[in-house]
Structure formats: C-alpha cells, structure tokens
Amino acid sequence: MRLLSKTQKVIKYYKRVTGADPDGTEYEDYETQASFFVGNVFQTAGGIKTELYGERITDMISIATKDSDYPNKHDKVVYKDKSYKVIAIMNYDHSVLDCEAI
C-alpha cells in the first residue's frame, strides 16, 4: 500500500485512562489533552473484515500510518468531528488501525 503524502490527513486522538470510584467501580475515560498523528483514512472493507465485524463494518474506518506515535487499542480517534474507538492494529511496513464509531 502506498501512503502518499498528498492524501494524508492529520488525525486527533485521545489516550484511554481508567479510573476508580470511591466504592471501587472501575470506569473508562479519555485524556483531555489531544495528540496528533498523520495517516490515510479509508472505509473499512473486504471479505475477511466483513466476516469479522458483520454489520458493524458500516460504521468503521481504517487508518494507515507510518508514524511511530499512533494510538493504542481502545484509544479514541476523532476524524471529521466523529469519534471512533481503535479496535484492532495490524503492523506491516506500516500500521493499519481499524476503528469503530462510538
């Protein structure tokens, strides 16, 4: 896959943090400080991914990046004012993040 610089976009993401209430109940939240990385965004598609994710695939995007600083699994990605959660990361000579709308 070619990652052309003219098609790459700056994408904002927030790291996941876990907290606990006084009664011991854990909850998931995201940092307030955003970080950024550069990548190519495209609609998630393909036969294998359709089998894996089923009807959820319509609300998913994939992001290909060569940045070394990119979100981890369960971090929140914001693209075009819509929030996504990283659900899978595949590493090749570049990294591909599968993100599901939240």
N, C-alpha and C positions, 0 to 999 in steps of 0.2 A: 504494500500500500504506500502510495506516495503522499507525503504530508507537505503540500505546497504552502509556502509562507503567505501567499496572497489569499488563501481560503481559510487561514487560521483565525480564530477569534480568542479574545481574552475572556476567560470564564472565572467567575467568582465562586469560592467555596468556603464553607464553614466546618471546622473540625467538630467532631462529636465529643461531648463530655457527659459523664454520668455523675449524678448527684444522689444524695440520700436525704429523705425527710427525717425529722427527729424520731419518728416511730420505726425507722429502718427500711422503709419502702424506697427502692431504687427507681430512678427515672432517667430518661434520656433527654438531653438538651444539646444545643449547639452554641459555640462561642459567639460572642457579639462582634469580635474583630474578624473581618473577612481576609482571606488570602486569595491570590490570583494565580492562574496558570494559563498556558496557551495550548489550544488544541483544535482539531477539526471535529465539528459536530454533525452527525447524520442520524437518520431514523434507524432504529434497530430493526433488522430484517434477517431473513434466512430460514431455511428449513429446520435446522437444529435448534436455533433460538426460539422458533415458534413452538417446537415440541417442549422445550424447557419452560417457557414462560406463558404459553397459552394465550388467552385473551388479554393478558396484561401488556402484551407487546405493543398495543396501540398507543399506550401512554409512556413509552420508553424511548430514550435516546442513547446513542453510543458516542463516546468521545475518544478520538485517537490523539495521543500526545507523545512527544519526545522529551517533554520537560521531566526533570528529575524530581521536582517538587509538585506532586499532584495529590489529590485526595485519597484517603484510605477507604476501605469498605465501611459503610454506614455513615460516611460524612455527607453533608448536604451541599448540592451543587445548584447554583442559581443561573439559569440561562433564559434570556428573553422574559424576565420577570416571572418565571415559573420555577418552582422548587422541585428538585429531584434528589433521590437518595441513591448513593452508589451501592449496587447490589453484587457486582462482580468485577474483577480486574483480571485481564489476561495480558501477560507480558510476552512480547515478541522482541524484535529490534526496536519496537515502540510499544507503548502500553495502550490498551483499549479498555475503557470503563463503560460498563453497562449501568444505566441509571434509570430508576423508576420514579414516576411522578408521585409526590406526596401531598 
